[in-house]
Structure formats: C-alpha cells, structure tokens
Amino acid sequence: MPTSHIAEEQYEYFLGAFARDRDRLFRYIFSLLPNHSDAEDVFQRCSLVMWRKFSEFDKERNFLSWACGIAFNEVRHYLRTSGQQKLKFDSDLLLQISDTRISNLDGSKSLLPHLAGCIKQLPSRDQELVRVAYGEKNTLKEFAQTTNLAVQTLYNKLGRIRRQLLDCVRRKLAVE
C-alpha cells in the first residue's frame, strides 16, 4: 500500500473516532478543570497532541481511554504551568478523580433515564438552557446573544443546574 493511502486511512480513522468521542473527552477534561475556558484550552491542546501521537495509537485499544490518558497528562501539565490555580491537587488525588471519571464515562447510560426525569422537573427556562448547552443546534454564545445575558452568566447558571441535577439523580439512585 502506498504511504499516502495509509496516511489517508489513518486520518479517516482518527476523525471518526475523535468525532464519536469528542464530547465525552471534553466532559472528562471539564470534570478535572471545572473552569470552562481552561477546559477548552486543554481540550484544544489535547486534540493537537492526539493527532501528533496518533501514529502510536494501537487500534486494538479503546480510543476514548487512549485519549483520556493524553488528556490527563495535558491537565497535569496545565495545572503545573498555569499561575491561575488556586487549589493544587496532589497527583494521586488527581489520578483518583481521573479514574473515577473514566469509569463513569461508559457507565453513564444507565443514569440517563434518571437524568431525563430530573431535567423534566427543572423550570422551563433551565430546561431550555440545558438543551442549548448539550444539544447540537445552538451554542451558548448564540443563546447569550438572544437572551442578552453574558456567556459567563450562562455558564455559572449551568453549573448550578448541574449540581441540582446531580443531587436529583443521586436521590433517585438512593431510592432504587
């Protein structure tokens, strides 16, 4: 096979796997760096590193696990080099958080019915914000413009909604 054909196959495989897992990868990074703009920065760097290292990727491995490993290292690098960090995590604690988050990435399907029920309990305006934030139609920036609210205000509100939803899902799981 010519090298250009191999490179094209590799490129297509990477794009497919990345497109499939990009949202879960971002959520993983966001769980380790709760500031949205920091998570976006690390996600961008992580995407570039993944592409550069993709020739080392073993297709027998799980792409998301491989990507999370790279993301974990990028998060650690970011935390070491950023002067903005107010709370320093011990490497072992960060690893524990990471392991917990990775195991939750695949197990989250069983939580979806509970989450859907909790979302229905939210006020309609909050439901709309959740749909915009996690849907595919609009971005939060576009939504901020239509509502005349600052993007950061929406992210703050979304953080409060996430905590409400987490509490709601935990209550539902405790009843089971």
PEFENZI-V903027 format. One record per residue. N is the residue number from 0. PHI is phi in whole degrees, 0 to 359 (none if undefined). D_CENTER is the distance of its C-alpha to the mean C-alpha in whole Angstrom. Layout:
((N	PHI	D_CENTER) (N	PHI	D_CENTER))
This chain:
((0	none	37) (1	294	37) (2	299	34) (3	295	33) (4	292	32) (5	297	30) (6	298	28) (7	294	27) (8	298	27) (9	298	24) (10	299	23) (11	295	22) (12	298	21) (13	300	18) (14	300	17) (15	297	17) (16	293	15) (17	295	13) (18	298	13) (19	293	13) (20	250	9) (21	298	8) (22	294	5) (23	293	5) (24	296	5) (25	296	3) (26	299	1) (27	299	4) (28	297	5) (29	296	5) (30	289	7) (31	266	9) (32	230	10) (33	294	10) (34	279	12) (35	301	10) (36	292	12) (37	296	12) (38	297	8) (39	297	9) (40	299	12) (41	294	11) (42	299	9) (43	297	12) (44	298	14) (45	299	12) (46	300	13) (47	294	16) (48	296	17) (49	300	16) (50	296	18) (51	297	21) (52	264	20) (53	298	20) (54	296	24) (55	273	23) (56	290	21) (57	266	23) (58	296	22) (59	282	23) (60	276	20) (61	282	17) (62	299	15) (63	296	11) (64	298	13) (65	299	15) (66	296	12) (67	294	10) (68	298	14) (69	294	14) (70	298	10) (71	301	12) (72	295	15) (73	292	14) (74	296	12) (75	301	16) (76	299	18) (77	298	16) (78	295	17) (79	290	21) (80	263	21) (81	277	20) (82	275	23) (83	278	21) (84	293	20) (85	270	22) (86	242	21) (87	264	21) (88	271	19) (89	294	21) (90	303	20) (91	294	21) (92	295	19) (93	299	16) (94	295	16) (95	297	17) (96	300	14) (97	299	12) (98	300	14) (99	297	14) (100	294	10) (101	297	11) (102	294	14) (103	283	12) (104	300	9) (105	273	13) (106	274	15) (107	288	13) (108	299	15) (109	288	18) (110	274	17) (111	302	16) (112	299	20) (113	295	20) (114	298	17) (115	300	19) (116	297	22) (117	292	20) (118	296	19) (119	297	23) (120	279	24) (121	288	22) (122	301	25) (123	301	25) (124	295	23) (125	291	20) (126	299	20) (127	296	20) (128	297	17) (129	296	15) (130	299	16) (131	293	16) (132	294	12) (133	247	11) (134	274	14) (135	250	15) (136	280	18) (137	242	18) (138	256	15) (139	296	15) (140	296	18) (141	295	20) (142	296	20) (143	299	21) (144	294	24) (145	287	25) (146	259	25) (147	58	26) (148	245	24) (149	288	22) (150	302	18) (151	297	18) (152	300	20) (153	294	17) (154	297	14) (155	296	17) (156	296	18) (157	298	14) (158	298	14) (159	295	17) (160	297	16) (161	301	13) (162	297	16) (163	299	19) (164	295	17) (165	299	16) (166	299	19) (167	298	21) (168	297	19) (169	299	20) (170	298	24) (171	295	24) (172	291	23) (173	293	26) (174	287	28) (175	298	27))
